[in-house]
Amino acid sequence: MTLDESSQEINRIVPDTSVIISGVLADREYTDPTEILIPRVVLSELEYQANLGKAIGYVGLNEIKKLKEITTYSEFDIKIIGERPGLEQIKLATGGELDELIRQTAKEYNATLVTSDKVQALVAEIEGIRTEYVHPRKEICAVDVQDFFTSDTMSVHLREGVPPMAKRGTPGKWYLEQIDERPMKRSELQNIATDLIERAKTESNSFVEVEEPGATVLQVKEYRIVITHPPFSDKSEVTLVRPIVTKILDDYELSERLRRRIEEQAEGIIIAGRPGSGKSTFVQAIANLFAEKQNVATLERPRDLQVGPTITQYAPLGGDFEKAAELLLLIRPDFVAFDEMRRTVDFRVFADFRMAGVGMLGVVHTSRPVDAIQRLIGRIELGIIPQIVDTVIYMDSGQIECVYYLKMVVKVPSGMFEADLARPIIEIRDFDTDKLLYELYTFGEQVVVIPISSTEKKKVAPKISEEQRDTILSVFERYVPYAPLEIEPLSESRIIVRTNKEYVPQIIGKNGEKIKEIEQQLGIRIDVREAEDIAEEKIPLEISVKKKFVMLRTSTEHANGMLKLYVNGKQLLTAKIGAKGVCRIRKTSKDGKRLIRTLHEGKRISATKY
């Protein structure tokens, strides 16, 4: 490019995306005539990020807008120059494609490249381009989030069109309070978001944890900040969370036995509880204690645990906890705190560390202590769960509500009686009383967690519902319709059927084929045993033939029930009795014809309850 003589006296600078976002150009004092030449490459990159819903794009565009406003009263001018890059070039920004275009623009216009990117500055110097590296701005911008907080404020919730709200109190004992009468405007929230993102990028112990379309998660010192806007949320919203309590393990009322288990025995600990119950505070206390004698690390997203300087806090590597875990194993930590576990991959990482011999401390959201164990089912092989998790501590209102421990045994499940039903069972017991609370085992193809309401030694005989009894009787009736039966359940998968001696061979069948067929239909094992004569109670029955119906009448105490009708001890049919103890059977029906034929033959008909 050829410059005229007047232009030679103008100080030309070309800023890249990093220095625009950092906001340092607006704070400068320009004494000499200056032109800020903003490449369309920079504008397009910021526009692309803003269209993806990334807050950093809005920050950069707002900074350019701010610079243009300053030109009205300052000694510099702004020009947008160059060609707009293609979509593929924008997508390749992380590989340096756009940085190269910016450097070429500075070289073409004989301008000074201003950047806050050390790599960009180094490459530009190598290429012989006049370069100025500027440290990102350190000062806090217009908004200080601490203004929203008091000493007892747990979190602040800023939502577009709604007055700001604060959650105040302590874990488990908090209340929601309006802290301003005026509803928040979108422009105010954007300014707050811009300020917070700049702080996350420039201040020590601050970083951008997550940046997705419509959502950004930041850690600004002790504050965890979630910024959302459309399309992810219906309106713009900023949520700021701050820990208000820092404790050591001595602050908790631990029994000597529990403290000894945490410090010496437990290696797979899960801290469970509802949101805001004090789980993370307790994890911090344990991690800080362990760090006095061991190499301790954390896996977090976001990294908001308040731990000592000897503990390194790790985020997902490339958004993936599995990659972080592979790298972390090379560092050889003795103990890892995982805050918080939600997805299947999180539980698998927890299990991999435990199987590698690393002590683990995991945090999960649950409404009941046993739910923490149920979350492992289907994600981790059942047989190794006690090796992965040996202790569950449930928190409520900042205190330990209860403690469970897990133990693998081989026995007959509680409530069952047959020795051949013995299987591996995971016992879940109360740590303080040693009382058996739950049993975890496979039942058929399912994994079940059964609460144990009685003591371990007291076993209640199994019961069978009327519906199950009716189903069993209806199947037997197809094979031995006239045999009286008594049913005694042994377990959920086994029963005893007793009948009169003469019916036993008919039920079993040749070579046991008939009873095997019945077992297959019912899906249970059946022991057929002889009994003393089972006399079924006869029910008085009056039979009359009308013009169109055969009328069966009995007492009203059998109303709405079922009767079995017999002829010479052989079952003839079953009948449903109406509300008044009467059953009408149409003469032309199959049952009606059978009844009339039996009556004409002079045979005696008797009835029993079905």
Buried (B, 14 or more C-beta within 10 A) or exposed (E): EEEEEEBEEBBBBBBBBBBBBBBBBBEBEBEEBBBBBBBBBBBBBBBBBBEEBBBBBBBBBBBBEEBBEBEEEBEBBBEEBBEEBEEEBBEBBEEEBBBBBBBBBBBBBBBBBBBBBEEBBEBBEEBEBBBEBBEBBEEBBEBEBEEBBEEEBBBBBBBBEEEBBBBBBBBBEBEEEEBEEEEBEEEBBBBBBBBBBBBBBBBEEBBBBBBEBBBBBBBBBBBBBBBBBEEBBEBBBBBBBBBBBEBEBEEBEBEEEBBEBBBEEBBBBBBBBBEBBBBBBBBBBBBBBBBEEEBBBBBBBBBBBBBEEEBBBBBBBEEEBBEBBEEBBEEEBBBBBBBBBEEEBBBBBBBBBBEEEBBBBBBBBBEEBBBBBBBBBEBBEBEBBBBBBBBBBBBBBBEBEBBBBBEBEEBBBBBBBEEEBEBEBBBBBBBEEEEBBBBBBEEEEEBEBBEBEEEBEEBEEBEBEEEBBEBBBEBBBEBBBBBBBEBEBBBBBBBBBBBBEEBBEEBBBEEEEBBEBBBEBBEBBBEBEEBEEEEEEEBEBEBEBEEEBBEBBBEEEBEEBEBBBBBEEEBBBBBEBEEEBBBBBEBEEEBBBBBBEBBEEEEEBBBBBB
